Amino acid sequence: MKALISVDLEGISGIVHSSETNPDRYDYERGRALMTAEANAAIAGVFDAEPAAVVWVADAHGTFRNLLPEDLDRRAHLVRGKPRPLGMLAGLDEQTDAVLFIGYHARAGAGPAVLAHTISDAILDVRVAGRSLGEIGLNAAMAGHLGVPVVLLSGDDTACAEFSELAPSAVTVAVKQTLGQAAAVALHPQEARERLRRAAADAVTRRASIPAPKLTGPVDVEVDLYGPYMVDLALLVPGVSRLAGGRTVAFRAADIAEAYRLVHLLVHLASVKPG
């Protein structure tokens, strides 16, 4: 059995502020230590349920270089660094049996939700087939495209609710109750890890009863970008058009896998500043 654990940082217990998620800020080292510990709890849970499992861990925050390799459970394979195929889901393939989202956050515009955003501050919203999707929805859809269920998500209560709408039979662990964009009531880190370990074991055990979400056929995608110059750059991509309002671009993708790649390309283009 192969499991992929995708680990973000904003949804880790105790994390409420960007100073804890940004490598250039003073509190980042504590944040990455908490992130590594919750990743280890999920890894342990998978092995509790499946001692012979193969576990890959995708560092899925920012630079993709946050988890402390020397402190990570030695039984896991760590995927770190960027750019890389499938981004937050690096390591996912048709042989993967289950995906676990650890430390995930709610989409841009959701609230109240701790550090809510979608991929980067350049993205105001992503709509696929008319439905607003954040990182939770996009990554779950990408996994579903390969027939792989996302069996567990941990994060704040808003992130858990967002995931439950997409995968109602999957397991969630709310490690904090949101009070706002930068405030929450959090579980003690050790309590959060113990709950995660139990939940990961339970989720992996029940993976056959948790369906993989499916988006079939061509999909229409709209992306709201923060700045008009970002739209100008996006229009350089074949098939991308501008919609009314000056901040929205649209394209049709052959499937969710193509849409996933194009959305991430637009994010990278949006980071280019005007000359």
C-alpha positions in Angstrom: 0.0 0.0 0.0 1.3 3.4 -1.0 0.2 6.6 0.8 1.1 10.2 -0.1 1.0 12.7 2.7 0.8 16.3 1.5 1.8 18.7 4.3 1.0 22.4 4.3 1.8 24.8 7.1 -1.1 27.2 7.7 -3.4 24.5 9.0 -0.9 23.2 11.6 -2.1 23.4 15.3 -0.8 26.6 16.9 -0.1 28.4 13.6 -2.1 31.7 13.2 0.2 34.3 11.7 2.3 34.7 8.6 5.4 35.3 10.7 5.2 31.5 11.5 5.0 30.5 7.9 7.4 32.8 6.2 11.1 31.8 6.1 12.1 35.4 6.4 10.3 36.0 9.6 11.3 35.5 13.2 8.9 32.7 14.2 9.3 30.5 11.2 11.6 27.9 12.8 9.0 27.1 15.4 6.4 26.8 12.6 8.4 24.3 10.6 9.2 22.2 13.7 5.4 22.0 14.5 4.8 21.1 10.8 7.4 18.3 10.9 5.9 16.9 14.1 2.4 16.7 12.7 3.7 15.1 9.5 5.4 12.5 11.7 2.1 11.8 13.5 0.4 11.1 10.2 3.2 8.9 9.1 3.0 6.9 12.3 -0.7 6.5 11.9 -0.3 5.1 8.4 2.2 2.6 9.6 0.0 1.7 12.6 -2.6 0.6 10.1 -0.3 -0.8 7.4 3.1 -1.8 8.7 4.3 -2.7 5.2 3.2 0.6 3.7 5.3 2.8 1.4 4.8 6.4 2.6 5.8 9.5 0.5 5.6 12.9 2.1 5.3 16.0 -0.1 6.5 19.2 1.5 3.7 21.4 0.2 4.2 24.9 1.6 5.7 27.9 -0.1 9.3 27.0 -1.1 8.5 23.3 -0.6 11.6 23.3 1.7 10.1 23.5 5.2 10.0 20.1 6.7 13.1 19.2 8.7 14.6 16.2 6.9 16.7 15.1 9.8 13.6 15.1 12.1 11.2 13.4 9.8 10.2 9.8 10.4 13.0 7.8 8.7 10.5 5.3 7.3 9.1 8.0 4.9 10.3 9.2 1.5 10.5 13.1 1.5 9.7 15.1 -1.7 11.0 18.6 -1.4 12.0 21.5 -3.6 10.4 23.2 -6.7 9.4 23.5 -9.4 8.2 19.9 -9.7 5.5 17.9 -11.4 2.1 18.1 -9.6 3.3 20.7 -7.1 1.7 20.0 -3.7 0.9 16.4 -4.8 4.4 15.5 -6.0 4.8 11.7 -5.7 1.2 11.0 -6.7 0.6 8.3 -9.3 -1.8 5.6 -10.3 -0.2 3.2 -7.8 -1.0 5.5 -4.9 -3.8 4.0 -2.7 -4.6 7.0 -0.4 -3.7 10.7 0.0 -3.7 12.6 3.3 -3.8 16.4 3.6 -2.1 17.6 6.7 -2.0 21.3 7.8 -4.3 22.5 5.0 -6.1 25.8 5.0 -9.4 27.2 3.5 -9.7 28.8 0.1 -9.4 32.5 -0.6 -12.5 34.3 0.4 -13.6 31.8 3.0 -14.0 33.0 6.4 -13.5 33.2 9.1 -10.5 31.0 8.4 -6.9 31.1 9.5 -4.5 32.4 6.8 -7.0 31.5 4.0 -5.8 31.9 0.5 -5.6 29.9 -2.8 -2.0 29.0 -3.8 -0.7 32.6 -3.6 -1.9 36.1 -2.9 -2.1 36.7 -6.6 -5.2 34.5 -6.9 -8.6 35.9 -5.6 -10.6 32.9 -6.8 -10.5 29.8 -9.0 -13.8 28.4 -10.4 -13.9 25.0 -12.1 -17.1 24.2 -13.8 -18.7 27.1 -11.9 -17.5 25.9 -8.5 -15.0 27.9 -6.4 -12.1 25.6 -5.5 -9.1 26.4 -3.3 -6.0 24.2 -2.7 -8.2 21.6 -1.0 -10.6 21.3 -4.0 -8.0 21.5 -6.7 -5.7 18.9 -5.1 -8.6 16.6 -4.3 -9.8 16.8 -7.9 -6.3 16.1 -9.2 -6.0 13.0 -7.0 -9.4 11.9 -8.0 -8.4 12.2 -11.7 -6.0 9.4 -11.0 -8.6 7.5 -9.1 -7.0 8.1 -5.7 -9.1 9.1 -2.7 -8.1 11.8 -0.2 -8.9 10.0 3.0 -7.9 12.6 5.6 -7.6 16.3 6.1 -6.4 18.3 9.1 -6.5 22.0 9.5 -8.9 24.6 11.1 -12.6 23.9 11.4 -13.3 26.0 8.2 -10.9 23.9 6.2 -12.4 20.7 7.5 -15.9 21.9 6.5 -14.7 22.8 3.0 -13.2 19.4 2.6 -16.2 17.6 4.0 -18.4 19.1 1.3 -16.1 17.5 -1.3 -15.5 14.2 0.5 -18.2 13.7 3.1 -17.1 10.1 4.0 -13.5 11.1 4.6 -11.9 11.8 8.0 -11.2 15.3 9.3 -9.2 16.5 12.3 -9.9 20.1 13.3 -6.7 21.1 15.2 -7.9 24.6 15.8 -11.2 26.6 15.9 -10.8 29.8 13.8 -11.5 33.2 15.2 -10.3 35.1 12.2 -7.6 35.4 9.5 -4.9 35.5 12.2 -6.5 34.1 15.3 -7.7 30.7 16.6 -8.3 28.5 19.6 -5.8 25.7 19.0 -5.3 22.3 20.5 -2.1 21.7 22.4 0.4 20.4 19.7 0.8 17.0 21.5 -3.0 16.5 21.6 -3.2 17.4 17.9 -0.6 14.9 17.1 -2.2 12.1 19.0 -5.6 12.8 17.3 -3.8 12.9 13.9 -2.1 9.6 14.5 -5.4 7.9 15.4 -7.2 9.5 12.5 -4.6 8.6 9.9 -4.7 5.0 10.9 -8.5 5.0 10.7 -8.6 6.8 7.4 -6.1 4.5 5.7 -8.0 1.5 7.0 -11.3 2.8 5.5 -9.8 4.0 2.2 -11.8 1.5 0.1 -15.1 3.1 1.3 -14.0 6.7 0.5 -14.6 7.5 -3.1 -12.2 9.6 -5.2 -13.9 12.8 -6.4 -14.3 12.9 -10.2 -14.5 15.8 -12.7 -14.9 14.2 -16.1 -14.6 15.6 -19.6 -13.5 19.1 -20.6 -13.8 21.7 -17.8 -14.3 25.5 -18.0 -12.0 27.4 -15.6 -12.1 31.0 -14.5 -9.4 32.6 -12.5 -9.7 36.0 -10.7 -6.2 37.6 -10.5 -5.2 40.4 -8.1 -3.7 42.8 -10.6 -4.6 43.8 -14.2 -0.9 43.3 -15.3 -1.2 39.7 -14.1 -4.1 39.3 -16.6 -1.9 40.8 -19.4 0.7 38.1 -18.7 -1.9 35.4 -18.5 -3.1 36.3 -22.0 0.3 35.1 -23.4 -0.8 31.5 -22.7 -2.6 30.0 -25.7 -6.3 29.4 -25.0 -6.5 32.0 -22.2 -8.9 34.9 -22.7 -9.9 37.9 -20.7 -13.4 38.3 -19.3 -15.2 41.5 -18.5 -14.0 43.3 -15.4 -10.3 43.4 -16.0 -9.2 40.8 -13.4 -10.7 37.6 -14.7 -9.3 35.1 -17.2 -10.8 32.0 -18.6 -9.9 28.9 -20.4 -11.2 25.4 -21.3 -9.1 22.4 -20.3 -9.3 18.9 -21.7 -9.5 17.6 -18.1 -8.8 18.5 -14.5 -5.2 17.5 -14.9 -4.6 20.1 -17.6 -6.6 22.7 -15.7 -4.5 22.0 -12.6 -1.2 22.6 -14.5 -2.5 25.7 -16.2 -3.7 27.3 -12.9 -0.3 26.7 -11.4 1.3 28.2 -14.5 -0.8 31.4 -14.1 0.3 31.6 -10.5 3.9 31.6 -11.5 3.3 34.2 -14.2 1.5 36.4 -11.7 4.7 36.6 -9.7 6.5 38.4 -12.5 6.5 42.1 -11.8 6.1 44.8 -14.5 9.3 46.1 -16.0 
